[in-house]
Amino acid sequence: MNNQYDVNRLYKETLNKKVSGVCAGIARHFGMELWLVRLLTVIAFFVFPVPVALAYLVAVVLLPSR
């Protein structure tokens, strides 16, 4: 059953993934360029390594795959 809440849901992308698909899923969800989301993630990781790494791991575990 497909309802309106599944249309704009955040998923891990399996087609454009490099590591786990989290950045690809975020880019698709917010309509951003994939390279930009990856670049922002890398920059954020260098500025705030522990929080970004923890958030990424939580997203890998909790987000469903598409």
Biopython code that builds the backbone (N, CA, C, O; Angstrom):
import numpy as np
from Bio.PDB.StructureBuilder import StructureBuilder

atoms = [
    (1, "MET", "N", (0.853, -1.182, 0.000)),
    (1, "MET", "CA", (0.000, 0.000, 0.000)),
    (1, "MET", "C", (0.892, 1.237, 0.000)),
    (1, "MET", "O", (1.781, 1.363, 0.843)),
    (2, "ASN", "N", (0.667, 2.116, -0.910)),
    (2, "ASN", "CA", (1.447, 3.337, -1.042)),
    (2, "ASN", "C", (0.626, 4.504, -0.527)),
    (2, "ASN", "O", (-0.427, 4.819, -1.081)),
    (3, "ASN", "N", (1.102, 5.148, 0.531)),
    (3, "ASN", "CA", (0.358, 6.296, 1.010)),
    (3, "ASN", "C", (1.198, 7.559, 0.820)),
    (3, "ASN", "O", (2.357, 7.484, 0.415)),
    (4, "GLN", "N", (0.618, 8.696, 1.110)),
    (4, "GLN", "CA", (1.264, 9.968, 0.823)),
    (4, "GLN", "C", (2.512, 10.208, 1.655)),
    (4, "GLN", "O", (3.352, 11.017, 1.261)),
    (5, "TYR", "N", (2.668, 9.538, 2.789)),
    (5, "TYR", "CA", (3.837, 9.757, 3.632)),
    (5, "TYR", "C", (5.075, 9.054, 3.090)),
    (5, "TYR", "O", (6.191, 9.433, 3.447)),
    (6, "ASP", "N", (4.915, 8.048, 2.244)),
    (6, "ASP", "CA", (6.054, 7.350, 1.666)),
    (6, "ASP", "C", (6.689, 8.114, 0.520)),
    (6, "ASP", "O", (7.813, 7.797, 0.130)),
    (7, "VAL", "N", (6.016, 9.100, -0.029)),
    (7, "VAL", "CA", (6.508, 9.819, -1.195)),
    (7, "VAL", "C", (7.773, 10.608, -0.863)),
    (7, "VAL", "O", (8.738, 10.566, -1.626)),
    (8, "ASN", "N", (7.784, 11.315, 0.244)),
    (8, "ASN", "CA", (8.920, 12.165, 0.596)),
    (8, "ASN", "C", (9.644, 11.640, 1.837)),
    (8, "ASN", "O", (10.090, 12.420, 2.678)),
    (9, "ARG", "N", (9.754, 10.346, 1.943)),
    (9, "ARG", "CA", (10.402, 9.727, 3.093)),
    (9, "ARG", "C", (11.906, 9.625, 2.851)),
    (9, "ARG", "O", (12.352, 9.498, 1.711)),
    (10, "LEU", "N", (12.671, 9.679, 3.913)),
    (10, "LEU", "CA", (14.126, 9.599, 3.822)),
    (10, "LEU", "C", (14.556, 8.139, 3.811)),
    (10, "LEU", "O", (14.216, 7.382, 4.720)),
    (11, "TYR", "N", (15.298, 7.746, 2.789)),
    (11, "TYR", "CA", (15.790, 6.390, 2.614)),
    (11, "TYR", "C", (17.289, 6.407, 2.355)),
    (11, "TYR", "O", (17.857, 7.452, 2.038)),
    (12, "LYS", "N", (17.927, 5.254, 2.489)),
    (12, "LYS", "CA", (19.275, 5.056, 1.979)),
    (12, "LYS", "C", (19.130, 4.614, 0.525)),
    (12, "LYS", "O", (18.379, 3.685, 0.228)),
    (13, "GLU", "N", (19.835, 5.266, -0.364)),
    (13, "GLU", "CA", (19.781, 4.915, -1.782)),
    (13, "GLU", "C", (20.729, 3.752, -2.053)),
    (13, "GLU", "O", (21.854, 3.735, -1.555)),
    (14, "THR", "N", (20.280, 2.791, -2.835)),
    (14, "THR", "CA", (21.127, 1.655, -3.154)),
    (14, "THR", "C", (21.782, 1.786, -4.522)),
    (14, "THR", "O", (22.755, 1.085, -4.802)),
    (15, "LEU", "N", (21.277, 2.659, -5.375)),
    (15, "LEU", "CA", (21.831, 2.792, -6.725)),
    (15, "LEU", "C", (23.064, 3.690, -6.777)),
    (15, "LEU", "O", (24.042, 3.340, -7.436)),
    (16, "ASN", "N", (23.042, 4.827, -6.105)),
    (16, "ASN", "CA", (24.126, 5.797, -6.191)),
    (16, "ASN", "C", (25.013, 5.799, -4.957)),
    (16, "ASN", "O", (25.636, 6.816, -4.651)),
    (17, "LYS", "N", (25.082, 4.702, -4.255)),
    (17, "LYS", "CA", (25.815, 4.703, -3.004)),
    (17, "LYS", "C", (27.314, 4.526, -3.230)),
    (17, "LYS", "O", (27.746, 3.880, -4.185)),
    (18, "LYS", "N", (28.087, 5.114, -2.331)),
    (18, "LYS", "CA", (29.533, 4.918, -2.289)),
    (18, "LYS", "C", (29.886, 4.082, -1.060)),
    (18, "LYS", "O", (30.621, 3.100, -1.166)),
    (19, "VAL", "N", (29.365, 4.468, 0.102)),
    (19, "VAL", "CA", (29.630, 3.727, 1.337)),
    (19, "VAL", "C", (28.379, 2.960, 1.742)),
    (19, "VAL", "O", (28.373, 1.729, 1.739)),
    (20, "SER", "N", (27.331, 3.678, 2.089)),
    (20, "SER", "CA", (26.111, 2.997, 2.513)),
    (20, "SER", "C", (24.844, 3.581, 1.896)),
    (20, "SER", "O", (23.764, 3.010, 2.055)),
    (21, "GLY", "N", (24.955, 4.690, 1.205)),
    (21, "GLY", "CA", (23.798, 5.292, 0.554)),
    (21, "GLY", "C", (23.127, 6.397, 1.332)),
    (21, "GLY", "O", (22.093, 6.907, 0.902)),
    (22, "VAL", "N", (23.689, 6.785, 2.474)),
    (22, "VAL", "CA", (23.076, 7.823, 3.297)),
    (22, "VAL", "C", (23.110, 9.173, 2.576)),
    (22, "VAL", "O", (22.088, 9.854, 2.501)),
    (23, "CYS", "N", (24.256, 9.562, 2.053)),
    (23, "CYS", "CA", (24.370, 10.858, 1.356)),
    (23, "CYS", "C", (23.483, 10.888, 0.117)),
    (23, "CYS", "O", (22.859, 11.909, -0.175)),
    (24, "ALA", "N", (23.422, 9.785, -0.608)),
    (24, "ALA", "CA", (22.568, 9.724, -1.798)),
    (24, "ALA", "C", (21.097, 9.855, -1.415)),
    (24, "ALA", "O", (20.330, 10.506, -2.125)),
    (25, "GLY", "N", (20.703, 9.252, -0.318)),
    (25, "GLY", "CA", (19.326, 9.366, 0.148)),
    (25, "GLY", "C", (18.975, 10.775, 0.596)),
    (25, "GLY", "O", (17.876, 11.264, 0.335)),
    (26, "ILE", "N", (19.923, 11.428, 1.276)),
    (26, "ILE", "CA", (19.701, 12.810, 1.709)),
    (26, "ILE", "C", (19.597, 13.730, 0.501)),
    (26, "ILE", "O", (18.734, 14.607, 0.457)),
    (27, "ALA", "N", (20.479, 13.531, -0.483)),
    (27, "ALA", "CA", (20.436, 14.357, -1.690)),
    (27, "ALA", "C", (19.110, 14.194, -2.416)),
    (27, "ALA", "O", (18.535, 15.180, -2.876)),
    (28, "ARG", "N", (18.624, 12.985, -2.523)),
    (28, "ARG", "CA", (17.347, 12.742, -3.204)),
    (28, "ARG", "C", (16.180, 13.346, -2.418)),
    (28, "ARG", "O", (15.278, 13.951, -2.997)),
    (29, "HIS", "N", (16.210, 13.177, -1.113)),
    (29, "HIS", "CA", (15.119, 13.677, -0.265)),
    (29, "HIS", "C", (14.981, 15.195, -0.351)),
    (29, "HIS", "O", (13.868, 15.713, -0.443)),
    (30, "PHE", "N", (16.110, 15.909, -0.320)),
    (30, "PHE", "CA", (16.072, 17.370, -0.315)),
    (30, "PHE", "C", (16.242, 17.987, -1.705)),
    (30, "PHE", "O", (16.246, 19.211, -1.835)),
    (31, "GLY", "N", (16.380, 17.163, -2.738)),
    (31, "GLY", "CA", (16.499, 17.669, -4.097)),
    (31, "GLY", "C", (17.814, 18.386, -4.356)),
    (31, "GLY", "O", (17.856, 19.351, -5.119)),
    (32, "MET", "N", (18.883, 17.924, -3.729)),
    (32, "MET", "CA", (20.199, 18.538, -3.878)),
    (32, "MET", "C", (21.071, 17.694, -4.799)),
    (32, "MET", "O", (20.756, 16.539, -5.085)),
    (33, "GLU", "N", (22.161, 18.279, -5.255)),
    (33, "GLU", "CA", (23.139, 17.539, -6.033)),
    (33, "GLU", "C", (23.884, 16.579, -5.110)),
    (33, "GLU", "O", (24.241, 16.936, -3.987)),
    (34, "LEU", "N", (24.113, 15.370, -5.586)),
    (34, "LEU", "CA", (24.771, 14.355, -4.769)),
    (34, "LEU", "C", (26.190, 14.761, -4.388)),
    (34, "LEU", "O", (26.606, 14.556, -3.247)),
    (35, "TRP", "N", (26.936, 15.333, -5.327)),
    (35, "TRP", "CA", (28.313, 15.724, -5.033)),
    (35, "TRP", "C", (28.361, 16.782, -3.946)),
    (35, "TRP", "O", (29.305, 16.807, -3.156)),
    (36, "LEU", "N", (27.363, 17.657, -3.890)),
    (36, "LEU", "CA", (27.334, 18.709, -2.884)),
    (36, "LEU", "C", (27.089, 18.126, -1.491)),
    (36, "LEU", "O", (27.722, 18.542, -0.521)),
    (37, "VAL", "N", (26.179, 17.174, -1.395)),
    (37, "VAL", "CA", (25.902, 16.538, -0.104)),
    (37, "VAL", "C", (27.144, 15.789, 0.379)),
    (37, "VAL", "O", (27.488, 15.849, 1.559)),
    (38, "ARG", "N", (27.810, 15.091, -0.527)),
    (38, "ARG", "CA", (29.036, 14.376, -0.140)),
    (38, "ARG", "C", (30.125, 15.338, 0.301)),
    (38, "ARG", "O", (30.810, 15.089, 1.293)),
    (39, "LEU", "N", (30.292, 16.439, -0.429)),
    (39, "LEU", "CA", (31.295, 17.436, -0.067)),
    (39, "LEU", "C", (30.999, 18.045, 1.301)),
    (39, "LEU", "O", (31.900, 18.182, 2.128)),
    (40, "LEU", "N", (29.746, 18.409, 1.539)),
    (40, "LEU", "CA", (29.364, 18.978, 2.837)),
    (40, "LEU", "C", (29.567, 17.978, 3.966)),
    (40, "LEU", "O", (29.939, 18.364, 5.075)),
    (41, "THR", "N", (29.330, 16.712, 3.700)),
    (41, "THR", "CA", (29.537, 15.680, 4.709)),
    (41, "THR", "C", (31.015, 15.547, 5.058)),
    (41, "THR", "O", (31.366, 15.440, 6.233)),
    (42, "VAL", "N", (31.873, 15.552, 4.060)),
    (42, "VAL", "CA", (33.313, 15.455, 4.307)),
    (42, "VAL", "C", (33.820, 16.672, 5.072)),
    (42, "VAL", "O", (34.600, 16.536, 6.015)),
    (43, "ILE", "N", (33.381, 17.853, 4.670)),
    (43, "ILE", "CA", (33.791, 19.073, 5.374)),
    (43, "ILE", "C", (33.307, 19.041, 6.823)),
    (43, "ILE", "O", (34.063, 19.357, 7.742)),
    (44, "ALA", "N", (32.049, 18.659, 7.023)),
    (44, "ALA", "CA", (31.509, 18.578, 8.378)),
    (44, "ALA", "C", (32.259, 17.541, 9.203)),
    (44, "ALA", "O", (32.441, 17.719, 10.407)),
    (45, "PHE", "N", (32.694, 16.461, 8.565)),
    (45, "PHE", "CA", (33.441, 15.435, 9.288)),
    (45, "PHE", "C", (34.789, 15.966, 9.779)),
    (45, "PHE", "O", (35.224, 15.626, 10.879)),
    (46, "PHE", "N", (35.451, 16.797, 8.969)),
    (46, "PHE", "CA", (36.727, 17.354, 9.398)),
    (46, "PHE", "C", (36.560, 18.411, 10.482)),
    (46, "PHE", "O", (37.450, 18.586, 11.314)),
    (47, "VAL", "N", (35.440, 19.113, 10.484)),
    (47, "VAL", "CA", (35.201, 20.145, 11.493)),
    (47, "VAL", "C", (34.681, 19.529, 12.795)),
    (47, "VAL", "O", (35.132, 19.902, 13.878)),
    (48, "PHE", "N", (33.741, 18.591, 12.696)),
    (48, "PHE", "CA", (33.127, 17.945, 13.858)),
    (48, "PHE", "C", (33.175, 16.422, 13.683)),
    (48, "PHE", "O", (32.136, 15.817, 13.419)),
    (49, "PRO", "N", (34.331, 15.791, 13.821)),
    (49, "PRO", "CA", (34.446, 14.374, 13.463)),
    (49, "PRO", "C", (33.563, 13.425, 14.276)),
    (49, "PRO", "O", (32.924, 12.543, 13.703)),
    (50, "VAL", "N", (33.517, 13.588, 15.579)),
    (50, "VAL", "CA", (32.765, 12.634, 16.400)),
    (50, "VAL", "C", (31.258, 12.745, 16.187)),
    (50, "VAL", "O", (30.617, 11.720, 15.954)),
    (51, "PRO", "N", (30.658, 13.938, 16.257)),
    (51, "PRO", "CA", (29.211, 14.015, 16.039)),
    (51, "PRO", "C", (28.784, 13.569, 14.641)),
    (51, "PRO", "O", (27.757, 12.906, 14.491)),
    (52, "VAL", "N", (29.560, 13.927, 13.619)),
    (52, "VAL", "CA", (29.199, 13.545, 12.258)),
    (52, "VAL", "C", (29.318, 12.037, 12.079)),
    (52, "VAL", "O", (28.457, 11.417, 11.455)),
    (53, "ALA", "N", (30.369, 11.448, 12.618)),
    (53, "ALA", "CA", (30.530, 9.995, 12.522)),
    (53, "ALA", "C", (29.398, 9.262, 13.246)),
    (53, "ALA", "O", (28.868, 8.274, 12.737)),
    (54, "LEU", "N", (29.035, 9.743, 14.418)),
    (54, "LEU", "CA", (27.925, 9.121, 15.151)),
    (54, "LEU", "C", (26.601, 9.273, 14.407)),
    (54, "LEU", "O", (25.824, 8.321, 14.321)),
    (55, "ALA", "N", (26.341, 10.465, 13.869)),
    (55, "ALA", "CA", (25.101, 10.686, 13.126)),
    (55, "ALA", "C", (25.051, 9.812, 11.880)),
    (55, "ALA", "O", (23.996, 9.278, 11.535)),
    (56, "TYR", "N", (26.183, 9.664, 11.208)),
    (56, "TYR", "CA", (26.233, 8.833, 10.004)),
    (56, "TYR", "C", (25.963, 7.366, 10.361)),
    (56, "TYR", "O", (25.204, 6.685, 9.672)),
    (57, "LEU", "N", (26.583, 6.891, 11.431)),
    (57, "LEU", "CA", (26.358, 5.508, 11.853)),
    (57, "LEU", "C", (24.911, 5.271, 12.271)),
    (57, "LEU", "O", (24.345, 4.219, 11.974)),
    (58, "VAL", "N", (24.322, 6.216, 12.940)),
    (58, "VAL", "CA", (22.906, 6.095, 13.333)),
    (58, "VAL", "C", (22.035, 6.051, 12.081)),
    (58, "VAL", "O", (21.091, 5.265, 12.010)),
    (59, "ALA", "N", (22.346, 6.886, 11.102)),
    (59, "ALA", "CA", (21.573, 6.891, 9.848)),
    (59, "ALA", "C", (21.731, 5.566, 9.115)),
    (59, "ALA", "O", (20.766, 5.056, 8.547)),
    (60, "VAL", "N", (22.932, 5.004, 9.120)),
    (60, "VAL", "CA", (23.160, 3.709, 8.450)),
    (60, "VAL", "C", (22.293, 2.637, 9.094)),
    (60, "VAL", "O", (21.724, 1.794, 8.400)),
    (61, "VAL", "N", (22.192, 2.667, 10.407)),
    (61, "VAL", "CA", (21.439, 1.632, 11.125)),
    (61, "VAL", "C", (19.928, 1.846, 11.020)),
    (61, "VAL", "O", (19.181, 0.886, 10.831)),
    (62, "LEU", "N", (19.475, 3.095, 11.139)),
    (62, "LEU", "CA", (18.036, 3.355, 11.256)),
    (62, "LEU", "C", (17.296, 3.586, 9.944)),
    (62, "LEU", "O", (16.111, 3.263, 9.851)),
    (63, "LEU", "N", (17.963, 4.139, 8.922)),
    (63, "LEU", "CA", (17.253, 4.438, 7.689)),
    (63, "LEU", "C", (16.993, 3.163, 6.882)),
    (63, "LEU", "O", (17.890, 2.334, 6.727)),
    (64, "PRO", "N", (15.787, 3.008, 6.377)),
    (64, "PRO", "CA", (15.500, 1.844, 5.526)),
    (64, "PRO", "C", (16.111, 2.032, 4.145)),
    (64, "PRO", "O", (16.303, 3.161, 3.693)),
    (65, "SER", "N", (16.413, 0.936, 3.481)),
    (65, "SER", "CA", (16.947, 1.000, 2.123)),
    (65, "SER", "C", (15.818, 1.143, 1.120)),
    (65, "SER", "O", (14.709, 0.653, 1.335)),
    (66, "ARG", "N", (16.113, 1.816, 0.030)),
    (66, "ARG", "CA", (15.111, 1.984, -1.023)),
    (66, "ARG", "C", (15.416, 1.023, -2.135)),
    (66, "ARG", "O", (14.698, 0.987, -3.135)),
]
sb = StructureBuilder()
sb.init_structure("model")
sb.init_model(0)
sb.init_chain("A")
sb.init_seg("    ")
for serial, (resi, resn, name, xyz) in enumerate(atoms, 1):
    if name == "N":
        sb.init_residue(resn, " ", resi, " ")
    sb.init_atom(name, np.array(xyz, "f"), 0.0, 1.0, " ", f" {name:<3s}", serial, name[0])
structure = sb.get_structure()
